[in-house]
Amino acid sequence: MELEQLMSAFAETLGIEGIEVKDGTCSMTIDDIPMEFTESPDGLAVIGAAAIGMPPPEKPDAFNKMLLEANTQLYGTQGIALGISPDSGEIILLGGLPFQGLEMKEFCKALDEFVNKAEEWRETLENFRPAAEEAATRDEEASRLGRFGMTAPGFMSV
């Protein structure tokens, strides 16, 4: 099987039109998430990429650490990799399936899980911004109190 056959069968299974492979890439939007599907360089697998969003400018080290931990522990990605696009700087979710023995039911299930994981990471990204702002406020408050020899409101350090 190849990408063009897979995407054609996928469109037929769902009864949708307009899914096509151009220049080795199939682009579509699922649940407001832009996605691209390509063949692996060796032609043995389909690779999916989902755009999650731009990394937050607030607390970039903490966010990057969270992404790396999710990749290494697999609890946060379920075996799907998170990365940053070298072209756009955007956070992307990457996953792949071998063509050999790939059934449409298996592809649809994997795609559903991929979309769900992309949605989870979009939500994580959206929620990170307010959490980072709160942490920055706490850090600023702690720094301000520290100048007066206080470790917490109402407590003096000795």
Phi, psi and omega in degrees: 000153176228172185303314182300317178295317181298313182291325177295315178294323178297312179298319180295317180300319181273350181069037179243155179245165174093359176273118179215158179259123177238128179052039176079009182228139174245117181252139177202165176242126178236124182052045179064019178247115177294133180225151175228142177236132179223169172274147175297158181306328179274357178075012184262353184213158171263135180245127178252141177229131179240134178279120182267318180146176179281143178300145181289139178288339179280130176051055183298326180295318180294320180291315179298322177298317179298317179297314181295319178297320179298320179293317185282331182265348178060354178291329183272347183234349182053043177087357177266140184267142172257143178204184177237127181296128178292339181277311187255342185080004182279148175286133179231151175252130183237138176210159181214155176224137176290142178292324186299122178074007182287119177263152182299321179300317179295318179297315181297319179295314180296320179295320178299315178296322179296314179298316179300318180294322177297318178297318178300317182287330174297317178295319177301316179297315180297320181284339180293322183301307178297322179296320179294321178295318178297317180297320179296320178296316178298317179298318180295317179298315180297321180294317180296316179293324181299329179296337181258013178076021181252140177261338177202157181308124176090357182240132177262143175276149181241000000 
